[in-house]
């Protein structure tokens, strides 16, 4: 269990800000693909392109942001990224109200939101490492994970109902407002945060853009987990637009049923995240990586067998429940391991590199799945994703180790004030 260990008022504000933002995203779960399908009548290729191109462009934008985030105070960065996402998301309901919404606008919004998300997560991960004692990192990450899954359990059914009652852009407006409230919550965090003081070389030198990847690829455990995570995340996320088309257009599911199919299984996320600390204490982190990392990959193939009606709805929910229980147990353990094995002066760049790799993988695999679905069918593409993900356990590390001490910063970087690994 994550327990109710007090982590301090500052963490409480950070957690509250995350919760508001997460619940806003829960309401807006899959909002852009839904708008593309329902308002712009997009087909499988266009929906997959939207899900692929936005994150891909966002990842490219985020590359030069990594050193910028690393060498600045993290709270102002998080506030700026929240306000950026609020402003760009708010353009969608405005354009829709005036009949000016276009597919290109959805692409631009998706890209900007993806880049801001990467920068926010890098800053929050670095901030959490300084805010929470090392022994409490797993507890903190498990709380974020639990909040994330509970928001998805509650949000999509309400979002689907709101779309049915008030139109397809309703949940986008709610999501936009949640970023604004998140920014206000982070502003409420008190305490002085010292700005990192780089010396010698410029912090924005060309090599600084690649420092995160150098660190990941130079650590055998992180390297294996990184490659595994890219493929697993990419394949799971590639199924989202395919399922939107399959369930909404081909099998005739209503928007509220689509939301329910993904929301109810998220209650399993509360189970996995709350068990993380206990399971690690009993079986060890390596067992979690190898066993749970394998179990989260074996269920995706079940989506290829979805049928119309109640049976199809139950099939989707059962598959998602199995995946989510294992993911929610695995993710906070991974997030904690990643922070423990990254020196303070590299946290933001490492998390940025991690997010960019994950986004790029999602983009490429989503685009390929969309093309395959357009040439064949969404069901065929789902089958291919389900079979390919069965190979991912071979990428899991054979061994992991616990760091004995925090690595010292290099001479060209001062100590960075360093939160969360898991943000949305």
N, C-alpha and C positions, 0 to 999 in steps of 0.2 A: 504494500500500500504506500501511497505517497505520504500519508500521515498529515498531521496538521502542524508540522514544525513551523514556528514563526520565523520568517525570513526578513522581517523588518518592514517599516512603513514605506520606504522607497521602493522596495520590490512590490509591495502592495499596489502602489500607484502604477508601476510598470505593468503588472499583471492585469489591473483594471483597464488600462488603456488597450492592452492586447485583446482583452475579452470583448470590449466594445467593437473594436475593429474586426475581430473574428466573427462575431455575430452578424455584423453588417455584411461580411463576405458570405456567411451562411445564407442570408436572405438572397444575396445576389449570386448564389452558386450556379455556374454555367450560364450566367446572364447573357453574355455576348453571343455565344452560339445560339441560345434560345431566340434572341432578338433577330439574329441573322436568318433563322429558320422561319419564325412566325411573322416578322415584320418585313423582311426583305426577300423572303421566299428563296433562300440560298439552298443549293444542293450539297451533296457530300463533299465534293472537292473544295467548294468555297468555304464551307464550315471548317473543314480541316485546315485550309489555308489560313483562316482567321486564328485558329488555335495554334498554328505553327509559326506563322510569320511574325505575329506580335511578340511572342517570347524570344524569337531569334533576333529580331532587331533590337529588342530591349536588352538582350545579353550583350550585343555589340556596343550599345550606348554605355552599358555599365562597366566595360573594361577600363576606360580612363577614369571612372569614378572611384575605383578601389583605393589608389593612393590618397585621393582627396578625402575620402572617408577616414582612412587610417590616421591621418595627421591633423584631424580636427576633433573638437569636442563632439561627443556622440549624441547627446540629447538634442542640440540644435539640428544635427543632420536628420535625426528621426522625425523631428517636427517638420522640417522642410519637405521631407519625402511624403509625409502624410498630407500636408497641404497641397503638394503637387498632385497627388492622386485624387484628392477631393476636387480640385479645379478641373482636371481633365475628364474625370468621370461625370461631372455635372454638365458637361457639354452635350452628352447624349440625350437626356430628357429635353433639354432646350431645343436641340435640332429636331427631335421627333415632334415636339409640339408645333413647330413651324413647318413641318413637312419637308425638312432638309436633311434628314438622316440618310447616310450613305454607307456602303460597305467600306469605302476608303477611310471614313471617319472611325469606324469600328477598328480598323487595322491600326490607325495612329494611336487611338486610345489604348489599345492592347499593348502596343510597344512601349509607350510612356509609362504605363502602370507597371509593366514587367521590369523596366529599368529602375524605377523608384522602389519597387519591392526588393530588388537585389541590394540596392544601397541601404535601404532601411534594415534589412536582415543582417547585413554586415555590421552596421553600427550597433544594432541591438545585441548581437552576439558578443561583440567586444565589450559593451557596457555591462552585460550580465556577468561576464567573467570577473570584473572588478567589483561588482555590486554584491555578489553572493560568495560566501566561503567555498573553497574547493569541495569540501565534503557535502555541501548542499546543492551542488550543481545538478545532480541527477534528480533531486526532489523538485527543483525549480523547473527543469526541462519537462519533467513528467506533468507538472501542473499546467504548463503551456500546452502540452500535448492533449491533456484531458479537456481543457477549455476549447481547443480547436475542434475536437470530435463532437463535443456537446453542442457547439455552435452549428455544426453541419447537421446534427440530428434534429435540431429545432428549426433552423433557418430554411432549408429547401421546401418543406411542406407549407410553411407560412408564405414563402416567396412564390411558390406555385399557385397558392390560393390568391395572393395579391395580384399576380399576373392575370389570372382568370377574371378577377373583379375589376381591376383598374388599368389593365393594359401591360404590354411587354416591357416597358422601361421603368416600371414602378420600383422594382428591386434595385435597379442601377442607382436611382436617386437615394435609396436607403443606404446602399453601400458607400456612396460618395459622402453622405453625412456622417457615417461611422468613422471615416478617416479624419474628419474635422474634430469629432469628439475624442478620438485617439490622440490627436495633437494636443488638445486641451489637457488630457490626462497626463501626458508626458511633461507638459509645462508645469504641472503641479508638483513634480518631483523636486524636492529640495536637496540642498547639499552642494558644495562647491565641486565642480568637475574641472580639474586642471587640463589645460590644453597640452597635447604632446609637444615636446620641444626637440625636433630633429636638429642635428648638428652635422657639419661637414657637407656631405653630398646633398643635392636637392631631393626632397621627398617625392618629387614628381618626375624623377629621371626615368628614362625609357625602361630600364630594367625593373623598376618598381612595379610596373604593370604585370610582370610575370612572377613576382616573388611568391605569390600565393600558390601558383601551380608548381613552382620549384619545391616548395615545402611539401605539398601533397605527394608529388611524385617521388620525392626523396625519402619518404617514410613508407616502408613496406605495408604496414597495416592500413594507413590512410589511403595509400594508392589502391589497394585491393577494394576497400570499402567504397572509394570514390567511383571506380569503374563499375562495380556492382550496382551502386545506387543510381548512376546515370542510366543504365540499361533498364533497371526495374522501374524507376520513375517514368522514364520515357515511354515504356510499353504500357504501363497502367494508364497514364494520362492520354496516350494515343487512342484509347478506347472511348474516351468521353464524347468527342464529336460523333464517332461512329454510332454509339448508343443513342445519342440525341436523334440522329436521323432514323435509326432502326426503330426506336420506341415511339417517337412522335409522328413520323411520317409513314412508315411501312406497317407498323403493328397497331397504330391507332390509339396509343396511350394518351391520356389527357395530361396537361402540364403538371397538375397536382400529383398524378400517379408517378410521373417521371421524378418529381422531387421526392416523393415518399420512398421510391425504390433506392435512393441513395441516402435518405435521411435516417430511416429506421435502423439500418445496420450500423450507423455511426455510434449508436449506444454501445456497441462493442469496443469503441475507442476508449470509453470510460474504464472498461475492464482492463484492457491491455496496459494503458498508461498508469493506472493505479497499482498494477502488479509489478511494474518495472523494477522498482527498488528491491522488493522482496525477492524476485526471481534472480536478480543479479547477485544479491547477498547469498542465496542458497546454491545457485548453480555456477555462478561466475559469468563474467562478461563474454568470454570466448564462446561458451555454450549458447548464449543468447544470439550472438552473431551467426554461428553456424546453423543452429537448429531453427530458431525463429526466422532467420534470414532465408532459410530454405522454405519454410512453411508459408511465408507470405507470397511466394512465387508460384505455387502449384495450383491455385484456384482459378486463375484468370481464364483458363480455357473453358470454364463453365459458361461464360457469357455467349459463347458460340451456339448454345443450345436454347436460347431464349425463344419462347413461343408467345402467341397472343394470350390475353386474358389473365386470370388469376395465377395460373401455372407459371406463366412468363414472369409476372411480377415477383412471385415467390423465388423463382430461380435467380433473378438479379439480386434480390435481397440476401439470399443465402450465400452467394458468391462474394458479394461485397462484405458481408459480416465476417466471413472467414479471413478475407484479406485484411480488413481493418483491425481485427483483434491482434493479429500478428504485427501489422505495421505500427500500431500504437504502442506496443511493447518494445519493438525494435528501435523506433525513431529516437526517443529520449536517451536511450543507451548510446546510440550512434552520436547524437548531438553532444553528449557529455564527453565521450571519448575524443571527439574532434577538438573540443575546447581544451581538454587536458593535454593533448599532444601538440598544441600550437602555442608558441611563445607569444607574450602579450603584444609585442610590437608587430606581429604578423596576423593577428586575429582577423581584422577587417579584410585584409587582402586574401587571406585563406578562405574565409566564408564567401567572399565575392567570387573567387575562382570556383569554389564548389557550386555556388548558385548558377554561375554562367554555364558551367559544364552540364548541369542538370537541365537548365532551360534550353540549351542548344540540343541536347539529346531529345528532349520533349518535342522541340520544333521539328527536328529531322524525322523522327519516328512518326510523329503525327502527320507530317506531310506525306511520307511514304505510305502510311496506312490509308490516308485519304485518296491518294492516287490508286492504290490497290482496290479500295472500295468502289471508286468510280469506274474502274475497268471491269471489276467482277461484281462484288456486292459487299455491303457492310458486314454481313455475316462471315464471308470469306476472310475479310481483313481481321475480324475479331479472332478467327481461328488461327491465323498466322501469328498474331500477337501472343495468343495463349500458348502456342507451341514454342515460340522463340524465348519467352520468359522462363521456360523450364530449364534453359541452359545457364541461367544466371547464378545459381548456387556454386558453380565451378569457379566463379570469380571471388567468392568470399575468402578472407584471409585464413591461412592454415593456423597461424598463431597471432596473438596480440599480446602486448605487454603494457604494464602500468608505469608511467613516468615517475622517476624518483624525485625530481625537483622541477621547478619552473625554469626553463631555459632563460639565460640572461639576454637582454636586448643587445643588438649590435651597436657599435659606436655611433653610427649615423642616425640612430633613432632614440628618442627619449621614451620613457615609460608611457604607454598609452592608457588612458582611463578606459576601462573596458566594461550587453545582455542577451539576449536570448539567441539560441540557436534556432529555435523553431519559430518563426513568425510566419505570418501568412504571406 
